[in-house]
Amino acid sequence: MKPTSVASALLLAGFGGFAVLLAWRSLPWPLIHDVALMHYVAWRIADGAVPYRDLFDMNQPGTYLVHLAVLRTLGGSDLAWRVFDLAWLAATAGVIAVFAMPWGRVAAAAGALVFVTYHLAGGAWQAGQRDFLLCLFLLLGALGVARWLERGGVLRLLWSGAALGAGITVKPHAALFAGALAAVVAVAAARACSLATAAGATAVFVAAAAVAPLVVLGWLVAVGGLAAWRDVVAGYLIPLYARLGRTSSWSVYRWHAWIPIAVGVFVSLGGAARRRGAGARHLVAALGLAYGLAHYVVQGKGWEYHLYPLAAFAAVLVAAELPVALAARRRLVAGALVASLVAALVLLGAKGLEAGPATWWWDRERTVRTLEADLRARLAPGDTVQVLDTTEGGIHALFRLGVREPTRFLYDFHFFHDEDAPVVRALRAEFIRDLDARPPRMIVLFERGWPAGGYERVERFPALAERLRERYELAATRPAYRLYAKRHDP
């Protein structure tokens, strides 16, 4: 066996063993951050609440349906979410392997293992993030179009478009990738056949992509949430939330791991182009890379999990040229790819070993348990609690207790930015109106605001500050929050 072949075999063994280790170490991960919020929304929907009308949130309906399916099949425990997250990861890695298989088994295995390691190295707060869920739909869509370009067959366009449509219901940004693939279908069909054939093939693909969004919109119409969804998207999400928190779009935790991955992708694409071996899969995967970059930049938040689509298509390509280079004895290309994969393993490994025992999410878990105990001791059946929080654990505690809020507001950051904007003033007025109409037994004010601010942020909302002073009294102060109880409440 040649040295490069030995190196690639050892590399795959290293990636595989480390992926298994990270997966095992991830089993105790707690359910935290955004997942707990979406679980609460799904639980409320299952209990009869109408999304957007009764629950003010910026996420799209497909996300709620995924969480609702998990709650109904696996339950709401931490372990249930770990099972789901690992199963979704296995499915996504499987599609990466299938996509890369025509380039060789080494390329397929390396791509799948790179993505698995990338995900597990991110830690508990990346588990089940919406952008991670989206990757499976994007890859299925890409795989279907690539196979259609290679072999034809309208059925491939149907399931490819349907997968992308499902992704659009989770993150509408996926429509950009669907549009790019639709253009590829149109151009390829026109070159191979005729304009009429191109129009027909493109129509099939676009129609299939429209199915899931139309079904979800139909569901919103049926439950009475369509108008509220439109108001949230057009009135708040696009004009205000989309530009909130834009501190540094390129601030990525431990970005060094991207350097060897980028080198591997560049060498693979460059090597295929140089030997004129680039085919349909290279084209589609390169479009996926471009979309992944746009997906991150357009959202502009600088959050690590927005890089998932880019990571998925980078994983497809990172070792694509390695089997050919090994077979053709192109030692420079093979050595560069092996070296980039070794470096990626080392850097992702360091990140994973650091993230596994990270204290901040265990601190968050302790905060949730403490608040849960505080509220359980003070609540009677049917009582409500209003949480003033974003992702620090307040909604998670309500989910565990099965306690509702008296308003539709899951978070409080809506009230503390663009305070002169008519939509924010209207949200504030609605919040105060609902608090007055249905006063909660307890109000929980978390210290940390988003994107900035502490306890003092309440003073920028005079009507809320006045009600806290006059109608509630401080019942407890914990390291992360203050608990207010209704005055003169029997």
TALINKA-V466855 format. One record per residue. N is the residue number from 1. RES is the residue in one small letter. SS is DSSP state (H for helix, E for strand, C for the rest). PSI is psi in whole degrees, -180 to 180 (* if undefined). NEAR is the number of other ideal C-beta (glycine too) atoms within 12 Angstrom. Layout:
BEGIN
n=N res=RES ss=SS psi=PSI near=NEAR
n=N res=RES ss=SS psi=PSI near=NEAR
END
This chain:
BEGIN
n=1 res=m ss=C psi=136 near=10
n=2 res=k ss=C psi=155 near=18
n=3 res=p ss=H psi=-40 near=15
n=4 res=t ss=H psi=-35 near=30
n=5 res=s ss=H psi=-41 near=24
n=6 res=v ss=H psi=-42 near=15
n=7 res=a ss=H psi=-43 near=29
n=8 res=s ss=H psi=-38 near=36
n=9 res=a ss=H psi=-45 near=23
n=10 res=l ss=H psi=-37 near=20
n=11 res=l ss=H psi=-46 near=38
n=12 res=l ss=H psi=-39 near=35
n=13 res=a ss=H psi=-41 near=19
n=14 res=g ss=H psi=-46 near=27
n=15 res=f ss=H psi=-43 near=40
n=16 res=g ss=H psi=-46 near=23
n=17 res=g ss=H psi=-39 near=19
n=18 res=f ss=H psi=-36 near=33
n=19 res=a ss=H psi=-42 near=34
n=20 res=v ss=H psi=-42 near=21
n=21 res=l ss=H psi=-46 near=21
n=22 res=l ss=H psi=-39 near=37
n=23 res=a ss=H psi=-42 near=30
n=24 res=w ss=H psi=-43 near=17
n=25 res=r ss=H psi=-21 near=25
n=26 res=s ss=H psi=-13 near=37
n=27 res=l ss=C psi=-37 near=22
n=28 res=p ss=C psi=1 near=19
n=29 res=w ss=C psi=136 near=37
n=30 res=p ss=C psi=159 near=32
n=31 res=l ss=C psi=112 near=40
n=32 res=i ss=C psi=177 near=38
n=33 res=h ss=C psi=-134 near=36
n=34 res=d ss=H psi=-30 near=37
n=35 res=v ss=H psi=-42 near=44
n=36 res=a ss=H psi=-38 near=43
n=37 res=l ss=H psi=-45 near=38
n=38 res=m ss=H psi=-32 near=44
n=39 res=h ss=H psi=-43 near=41
n=40 res=y ss=H psi=-46 near=44
n=41 res=v ss=H psi=-46 near=41
n=42 res=a ss=H psi=-41 near=35
n=43 res=w ss=H psi=-43 near=31
n=44 res=r ss=H psi=-39 near=33
n=45 res=i ss=H psi=-43 near=32
n=46 res=a ss=H psi=-26 near=23
n=47 res=d ss=C psi=5 near=18
n=48 res=g ss=C psi=-4 near=14
n=49 res=a ss=C psi=148 near=27
n=50 res=v ss=C psi=123 near=27
n=51 res=p ss=E psi=143 near=42
n=52 res=y ss=C psi=-46 near=36
n=53 res=r ss=C psi=-43 near=24
n=54 res=d ss=C psi=-9 near=27
n=55 res=l ss=E psi=107 near=35
n=56 res=f ss=E psi=113 near=39
n=57 res=d ss=C psi=152 near=40
n=58 res=m ss=C psi=-8 near=38
n=59 res=n ss=C psi=162 near=36
n=60 res=q ss=C psi=158 near=36
n=61 res=p ss=H psi=-32 near=44
n=62 res=g ss=H psi=-34 near=34
n=63 res=t ss=H psi=-45 near=37
n=64 res=y ss=H psi=-39 near=39
n=65 res=l ss=H psi=-36 near=29
n=66 res=v ss=H psi=-47 near=39
n=67 res=h ss=H psi=-36 near=40
n=68 res=l ss=H psi=-41 near=27
n=69 res=a ss=H psi=-41 near=22
n=70 res=v ss=H psi=-45 near=33
n=71 res=l ss=H psi=-38 near=29
n=72 res=r ss=H psi=-23 near=18
n=73 res=t ss=H psi=-45 near=16
n=74 res=l ss=C psi=-22 near=25
n=75 res=g ss=C psi=-178 near=20
n=76 res=g ss=C psi=16 near=28
n=77 res=s ss=C psi=166 near=20
n=78 res=d ss=H psi=-44 near=32
n=79 res=l ss=H psi=-37 near=20
n=80 res=a ss=H psi=-42 near=26
n=81 res=w ss=H psi=-33 near=39
n=82 res=r ss=H psi=-42 near=30
n=83 res=v ss=H psi=-46 near=24
n=84 res=f ss=H psi=-46 near=31
n=85 res=d ss=H psi=-44 near=37
n=86 res=l ss=H psi=-36 near=30
n=87 res=a ss=H psi=-43 near=22
n=88 res=w ss=H psi=-38 near=34
n=89 res=l ss=H psi=-43 near=39
n=90 res=a ss=H psi=-41 near=24
n=91 res=a ss=H psi=-43 near=25
n=92 res=t ss=H psi=-45 near=42
n=93 res=a ss=H psi=-37 near=39
n=94 res=g ss=H psi=-41 near=26
n=95 res=v ss=H psi=-38 near=36
n=96 res=i ss=H psi=-44 near=45
n=97 res=a ss=H psi=-43 near=32
n=98 res=v ss=H psi=-42 near=28
n=99 res=f ss=H psi=-44 near=42
n=100 res=a ss=H psi=-8 near=43
n=101 res=m ss=H psi=-39 near=26
n=102 res=p ss=H psi=-20 near=26
n=103 res=w ss=H psi=-9 near=39
n=104 res=g ss=C psi=156 near=28
n=105 res=r ss=H psi=-35 near=22
n=106 res=v ss=H psi=-43 near=38
n=107 res=a ss=H psi=-43 near=43
n=108 res=a ss=H psi=-48 near=32
n=109 res=a ss=H psi=-42 near=35
n=110 res=a ss=H psi=-45 near=50
n=111 res=g ss=H psi=-46 near=50
n=112 res=a ss=H psi=-43 near=37
n=113 res=l ss=H psi=-33 near=43
n=114 res=v ss=H psi=-44 near=53
n=115 res=f ss=H psi=-41 near=48
n=116 res=v ss=H psi=-46 near=43
n=117 res=t ss=H psi=-41 near=44
n=118 res=y ss=H psi=-45 near=47
n=119 res=h ss=H psi=-49 near=45
n=120 res=l ss=H psi=-25 near=39
n=121 res=a ss=C psi=-14 near=41
n=122 res=g ss=C psi=-21 near=40
n=123 res=g ss=C psi=-180 near=36
n=124 res=a ss=H psi=-33 near=40
n=125 res=w ss=H psi=-12 near=31
n=126 res=q ss=H psi=-13 near=38
n=127 res=a ss=C psi=122 near=44
n=128 res=g ss=C psi=17 near=45
n=129 res=q ss=C psi=152 near=38
n=130 res=r ss=H psi=-40 near=41
n=131 res=d ss=H psi=-30 near=37
n=132 res=f ss=H psi=-45 near=44
n=133 res=l ss=H psi=-37 near=44
n=134 res=l ss=H psi=-32 near=48
n=135 res=c ss=H psi=-40 near=50
n=136 res=l ss=H psi=-42 near=39
n=137 res=f ss=H psi=-41 near=44
n=138 res=l ss=H psi=-45 near=51
n=139 res=l ss=H psi=-39 near=49
n=140 res=l ss=H psi=-43 near=40
n=141 res=g ss=H psi=-43 near=51
n=142 res=a ss=H psi=-41 near=49
n=143 res=l ss=H psi=-43 near=39
n=144 res=g ss=H psi=-44 near=42
n=145 res=v ss=H psi=-39 near=49
n=146 res=a ss=H psi=-43 near=38
n=147 res=r ss=H psi=-36 near=29
n=148 res=w ss=H psi=-41 near=35
n=149 res=l ss=H psi=-33 near=32
n=150 res=e ss=H psi=-39 near=21
n=151 res=r ss=H psi=-10 near=15
n=152 res=g ss=C psi=-171 near=20
n=153 res=g ss=C psi=113 near=17
n=154 res=v ss=H psi=-28 near=24
n=155 res=l ss=H psi=-34 near=18
n=156 res=r ss=H psi=-37 near=30
n=157 res=l ss=H psi=-34 near=40
n=158 res=l ss=H psi=-52 near=29
n=159 res=w ss=H psi=-26 near=27
n=160 res=s ss=H psi=-49 near=42
n=161 res=g ss=H psi=-39 near=42
n=162 res=a ss=H psi=-40 near=31
n=163 res=a ss=H psi=-44 near=38
n=164 res=l ss=H psi=-36 near=50
n=165 res=g ss=H psi=-41 near=38
n=166 res=a ss=H psi=-39 near=36
n=167 res=g ss=H psi=-36 near=46
n=168 res=i ss=H psi=-32 near=37
n=169 res=t ss=H psi=-18 near=39
n=170 res=v ss=H psi=-49 near=39
n=171 res=k ss=C psi=109 near=40
n=172 res=p ss=C psi=-19 near=35
n=173 res=h ss=C psi=-25 near=34
n=174 res=a ss=H psi=-18 near=44
n=175 res=a ss=H psi=-28 near=32
n=176 res=l ss=H psi=-44 near=31
n=177 res=f ss=H psi=-40 near=47
n=178 res=a ss=H psi=-40 near=45
n=179 res=g ss=H psi=-40 near=25
n=180 res=a ss=H psi=-42 near=32
n=181 res=l ss=H psi=-35 near=48
n=182 res=a ss=H psi=-39 near=35
n=183 res=a ss=H psi=-40 near=23
n=184 res=v ss=H psi=-45 near=35
n=185 res=v ss=H psi=-46 near=45
n=186 res=a ss=H psi=-46 near=29
n=187 res=v ss=H psi=-44 near=22
n=188 res=a ss=H psi=-42 near=27
n=189 res=a ss=H psi=-38 near=29
n=190 res=a ss=H psi=-39 near=19
n=191 res=r ss=H psi=-37 near=15
n=192 res=a ss=H psi=-33 near=18
n=193 res=c ss=C psi=-97 near=18
n=194 res=s ss=C psi=171 near=13
n=195 res=l ss=H psi=-37 near=15
n=196 res=a ss=H psi=-43 near=13
n=197 res=t ss=H psi=-41 near=21
n=198 res=a ss=H psi=-43 near=24
n=199 res=a ss=H psi=-41 near=20
n=200 res=g ss=H psi=-45 near=20
n=201 res=a ss=H psi=-42 near=39
n=202 res=t ss=H psi=-39 near=32
n=203 res=a ss=H psi=-40 near=22
n=204 res=v ss=H psi=-47 near=31
n=205 res=f ss=H psi=-47 near=41
n=206 res=v ss=H psi=-41 near=30
n=207 res=a ss=H psi=-41 near=24
n=208 res=a ss=H psi=-38 near=36
n=209 res=a ss=H psi=-23 near=41
n=210 res=a ss=H psi=-14 near=26
n=211 res=v ss=H psi=-56 near=24
n=212 res=a ss=H psi=-47 near=33
n=213 res=p ss=H psi=-39 near=32
n=214 res=l ss=H psi=-38 near=21
n=215 res=v ss=H psi=-43 near=20
n=216 res=v ss=H psi=-41 near=31
n=217 res=l ss=H psi=-37 near=27
n=218 res=g ss=H psi=-38 near=17
n=219 res=w ss=H psi=-43 near=25
n=220 res=l ss=H psi=-40 near=30
n=221 res=v ss=H psi=-44 near=19
n=222 res=a ss=H psi=-36 near=14
n=223 res=v ss=H psi=-7 near=26
n=224 res=g ss=C psi=23 near=17
n=225 res=g ss=C psi=1 near=32
n=226 res=l ss=H psi=-47 near=22
n=227 res=a ss=H psi=-42 near=19
n=228 res=a ss=H psi=-38 near=27
n=229 res=w ss=H psi=-45 near=35
n=230 res=r ss=H psi=-42 near=18
n=231 res=d ss=H psi=-42 near=23
n=232 res=v ss=H psi=-45 near=33
n=233 res=v ss=H psi=-52 near=28
n=234 res=a ss=H psi=-31 near=18
n=235 res=g ss=H psi=-27 near=25
n=236 res=y ss=H psi=-52 near=33
n=237 res=l ss=H psi=-53 near=25
n=238 res=i ss=C psi=-50 near=18
n=239 res=p ss=C psi=-27 near=19
n=240 res=l ss=C psi=-59 near=29
n=241 res=y ss=H psi=-34 near=32
n=242 res=a ss=H psi=-26 near=20
n=243 res=r ss=H psi=12 near=20
n=244 res=l ss=C psi=138 near=28
n=245 res=g ss=C psi=16 near=23
n=246 res=r ss=C psi=79 near=20
n=247 res=t ss=C psi=-59 near=15
n=248 res=s ss=C psi=106 near=13
n=249 res=s ss=C psi=-19 near=21
n=250 res=w ss=C psi=18 near=19
n=251 res=s ss=C psi=105 near=18
n=252 res=v ss=C psi=129 near=24
n=253 res=y ss=C psi=129 near=24
n=254 res=r ss=C psi=58 near=25
n=255 res=w ss=C psi=-15 near=19
n=256 res=h ss=C psi=-31 near=17
n=257 res=a ss=H psi=-21 near=36
n=258 res=w ss=H psi=-21 near=33
n=259 res=i ss=H psi=-53 near=21
n=260 res=p ss=H psi=-33 near=32
n=261 res=i ss=H psi=-45 near=41
n=262 res=a ss=H psi=-39 near=27
n=263 res=v ss=H psi=-45 near=31
n=264 res=g ss=H psi=-43 near=42
n=265 res=v ss=H psi=-45 near=41
n=266 res=f ss=H psi=-45 near=27
n=267 res=v ss=H psi=-41 near=33
n=268 res=s ss=H psi=-47 near=48
n=269 res=l ss=H psi=-43 near=35
n=270 res=g ss=H psi=-41 near=26
n=271 res=g ss=H psi=-43 near=34
n=272 res=a ss=H psi=-41 near=34
n=273 res=a ss=H psi=-39 near=18
n=274 res=r ss=H psi=-38 near=19
n=275 res=r ss=C psi=9 near=19
n=276 res=r ss=C psi=40 near=10
n=277 res=g ss=C psi=8 near=25
n=278 res=a ss=C psi=132 near=23
n=279 res=g ss=C psi=-159 near=22
n=280 res=a ss=H psi=-39 near=30
n=281 res=r ss=H psi=-36 near=39
n=282 res=h ss=H psi=-43 near=36
n=283 res=l ss=H psi=-49 near=29
n=284 res=v ss=H psi=-41 near=39
n=285 res=a ss=H psi=-38 near=45
n=286 res=a ss=H psi=-38 near=33
n=287 res=l ss=H psi=-37 near=35
n=288 res=g ss=H psi=-40 near=47
n=289 res=l ss=H psi=-46 near=36
n=290 res=a ss=H psi=-42 near=26
n=291 res=y ss=H psi=-42 near=38
n=292 res=g ss=H psi=-39 near=42
n=293 res=l ss=H psi=-44 near=28
n=294 res=a ss=H psi=-38 near=26
n=295 res=h ss=H psi=-40 near=38
n=296 res=y ss=H psi=-47 near=33
n=297 res=v ss=H psi=-43 near=21
n=298 res=v ss=H psi=-39 near=25
n=299 res=q ss=H psi=-31 near=34
n=300 res=g ss=C psi=14 near=22
n=301 res=k ss=C psi=-21 near=28
n=302 res=g ss=C psi=16 near=22
n=303 res=w ss=C psi=140 near=32
n=304 res=e ss=H psi=-38 near=32
n=305 res=y ss=H psi=-12 near=35
n=306 res=h ss=H psi=-10 near=33
n=307 res=l ss=H psi=-3 near=43
n=308 res=y ss=H psi=-48 near=45
n=309 res=p ss=H psi=-39 near=48
n=310 res=l ss=H psi=-42 near=38
n=311 res=a ss=H psi=-38 near=48
n=312 res=a ss=H psi=-47 near=48
n=313 res=f ss=H psi=-27 near=50
n=314 res=a ss=H psi=-39 near=46
n=315 res=a ss=H psi=-37 near=50
n=316 res=v ss=H psi=-41 near=49
n=317 res=l ss=H psi=-15 near=48
n=318 res=v ss=C psi=-30 near=53
n=319 res=a ss=C psi=20 near=54
n=320 res=a ss=C psi=-33 near=46
n=321 res=e ss=C psi=-6 near=45
n=322 res=l ss=H psi=-48 near=45
n=323 res=p ss=H psi=-41 near=34
n=324 res=v ss=H psi=-43 near=31
n=325 res=a ss=H psi=-39 near=37
n=326 res=l ss=H psi=-44 near=33
n=327 res=a ss=H psi=-37 near=22
n=328 res=a ss=C psi=4 near=20
n=329 res=r ss=C psi=38 near=15
n=330 res=r ss=C psi=84 near=27
n=331 res=r ss=H psi=-34 near=20
n=332 res=l ss=H psi=-46 near=18
n=333 res=v ss=H psi=-48 near=34
n=334 res=a ss=H psi=-43 near=36
n=335 res=g ss=H psi=-40 near=27
n=336 res=a ss=H psi=-41 near=29
n=337 res=l ss=H psi=-43 near=47
n=338 res=v ss=H psi=-43 near=41
n=339 res=a ss=H psi=-41 near=26
n=340 res=s ss=H psi=-38 near=37
n=341 res=l ss=H psi=-38 near=47
n=342 res=v ss=H psi=-46 near=30
n=343 res=a ss=H psi=-40 near=26
n=344 res=a ss=H psi=-41 near=43
n=345 res=l ss=H psi=-44 near=40
n=346 res=v ss=H psi=-46 near=25
n=347 res=l ss=H psi=-42 near=29
n=348 res=l ss=H psi=-36 near=40
n=349 res=g ss=H psi=-44 near=32
n=350 res=a ss=H psi=-41 near=20
n=351 res=k ss=H psi=-43 near=31
n=352 res=g ss=H psi=-41 near=36
n=353 res=l ss=H psi=-30 near=22
n=354 res=e ss=H psi=-39 near=21
n=355 res=a ss=H psi=-33 near=33
n=356 res=g ss=H psi=-54 near=27
n=357 res=p ss=C psi=17 near=16
n=358 res=a ss=C psi=141 near=26
n=359 res=t ss=H psi=-23 near=14
n=360 res=w ss=H psi=-36 near=23
n=361 res=w ss=H psi=-25 near=33
n=362 res=w ss=H psi=-34 near=23
n=363 res=d ss=H psi=-41 near=21
n=364 res=r ss=H psi=-41 near=36
n=365 res=e ss=H psi=-41 near=30
n=366 res=r ss=H psi=-37 near=23
n=367 res=t ss=H psi=-43 near=32
n=368 res=v ss=H psi=-45 near=39
n=369 res=r ss=H psi=-40 near=24
n=370 res=t ss=H psi=-46 near=28
n=371 res=l ss=H psi=-39 near=41
n=372 res=e ss=H psi=-44 near=31
n=373 res=a ss=H psi=-41 near=19
n=374 res=d ss=H psi=-45 near=30
n=375 res=l ss=H psi=-41 near=39
n=376 res=r ss=H psi=-36 near=21
n=377 res=a ss=C psi=-16 near=18
n=378 res=r ss=C psi=-5 near=25
n=379 res=l ss=C psi=147 near=29
n=380 res=a ss=C psi=162 near=16
n=381 res=p ss=C psi=133 near=11
n=382 res=g ss=C psi=-9 near=13
n=383 res=d ss=C psi=152 near=27
n=384 res=t ss=C psi=160 near=28
n=385 res=v ss=E psi=132 near=44
n=386 res=q ss=E psi=125 near=42
n=387 res=v ss=E psi=132 near=42
n=388 res=l ss=E psi=95 near=45
n=389 res=d ss=C psi=173 near=39
n=390 res=t ss=C psi=-74 near=35
n=391 res=t ss=C psi=25 near=34
n=392 res=e ss=C psi=-6 near=40
n=393 res=g ss=C psi=-3 near=44
n=394 res=g ss=H psi=-49 near=45
n=395 res=i ss=H psi=-33 near=44
n=396 res=h ss=H psi=-43 near=43
n=397 res=a ss=H psi=-41 near=41
n=398 res=l ss=H psi=-38 near=36
n=399 res=f ss=H psi=-44 near=39
n=400 res=r ss=H psi=-36 near=28
n=401 res=l ss=H psi=-17 near=32
n=402 res=g ss=C psi=37 near=23
n=403 res=v ss=C psi=139 near=35
n=404 res=r ss=C psi=162 near=31
n=405 res=e ss=C psi=152 near=38
n=406 res=p ss=C psi=-11 near=29
n=407 res=t ss=C psi=176 near=34
n=408 res=r ss=C psi=5 near=31
n=409 res=f ss=E psi=116 near=35
n=410 res=l ss=C psi=-31 near=38
n=411 res=y ss=C psi=171 near=39
n=412 res=d ss=C psi=-4 near=40
n=413 res=f ss=H psi=-20 near=35
n=414 res=h ss=H psi=-28 near=37
n=415 res=f ss=H psi=-7 near=39
n=416 res=f ss=H psi=28 near=30
n=417 res=h ss=C psi=154 near=31
n=418 res=d ss=C psi=49 near=25
n=419 res=e ss=C psi=-17 near=21
n=420 res=d ss=C psi=-6 near=11
n=421 res=a ss=C psi=139 near=21
n=422 res=p ss=H psi=-38 near=15
n=423 res=v ss=H psi=-38 near=27
n=424 res=v ss=H psi=-40 near=27
n=425 res=r ss=H psi=-38 near=18
n=426 res=a ss=H psi=-39 near=21
n=427 res=l ss=H psi=-40 near=34
n=428 res=r ss=H psi=-46 near=31
n=429 res=a ss=H psi=-41 near=19
n=430 res=e ss=H psi=-42 near=25
n=431 res=f ss=H psi=-47 near=34
n=432 res=i ss=H psi=-40 near=28
n=433 res=r ss=H psi=-43 near=20
n=434 res=d ss=H psi=-35 near=24
n=435 res=l ss=H psi=-40 near=33
n=436 res=d ss=H psi=-37 near=20
n=437 res=a ss=H psi=-35 near=13
n=438 res=r ss=C psi=74 near=21
n=439 res=p ss=C psi=126 near=28
n=440 res=p ss=C psi=153 near=37
n=441 res=r ss=C psi=-39 near=31
n=442 res=m ss=E psi=150 near=42
n=443 res=i ss=E psi=130 near=43
n=444 res=v ss=E psi=117 near=46
n=445 res=l ss=E psi=113 near=39
n=446 res=f ss=E psi=145 near=39
n=447 res=e ss=C psi=-43 near=26
n=448 res=r ss=C psi=119 near=30
n=449 res=g ss=C psi=168 near=30
n=450 res=w ss=C psi=139 near=28
n=451 res=p ss=C psi=-4 near=22
n=452 res=a ss=C psi=172 near=16
n=453 res=g ss=C psi=156 near=24
n=454 res=g ss=C psi=-148 near=20
n=455 res=y ss=H psi=-30 near=22
n=456 res=e ss=H psi=-14 near=15
n=457 res=r ss=H psi=-27 near=29
n=458 res=v ss=H psi=-31 near=29
n=459 res=e ss=H psi=-18 near=19
n=460 res=r ss=H psi=-3 near=24
n=461 res=f ss=C psi=79 near=31
n=462 res=p ss=H psi=-39 near=17
n=463 res=a ss=H psi=-38 near=23
n=464 res=l ss=H psi=-45 near=34
n=465 res=a ss=H psi=-39 near=24
n=466 res=e ss=H psi=-43 near=16
n=467 res=r ss=H psi=-37 near=27
n=468 res=l ss=H psi=-41 near=33
n=469 res=r ss=H psi=-41 near=17
n=470 res=e ss=H psi=-31 near=17
n=471 res=r ss=H psi=-10 near=25
n=472 res=y ss=E psi=156 near=31
n=473 res=e ss=E psi=149 near=19
n=474 res=l ss=E psi=118 near=20
n=475 res=a ss=E psi=-27 near=26
n=476 res=a ss=E psi=148 near=23
n=477 res=t ss=E psi=122 near=18
n=478 res=r ss=C psi=171 near=28
n=479 res=p ss=C psi=-30 near=17
n=480 res=a ss=C psi=-12 near=32
n=481 res=y ss=E psi=166 near=37
n=482 res=r ss=E psi=140 near=30
n=483 res=l ss=E psi=122 near=36
n=484 res=y ss=E psi=133 near=38
n=485 res=a ss=E psi=147 near=28
n=486 res=k ss=E psi=135 near=30
n=487 res=r ss=C psi=146 near=19
n=488 res=h ss=C psi=43 near=10
n=489 res=d ss=C psi=114 near=19
n=490 res=p ss=C psi=* near=7
END
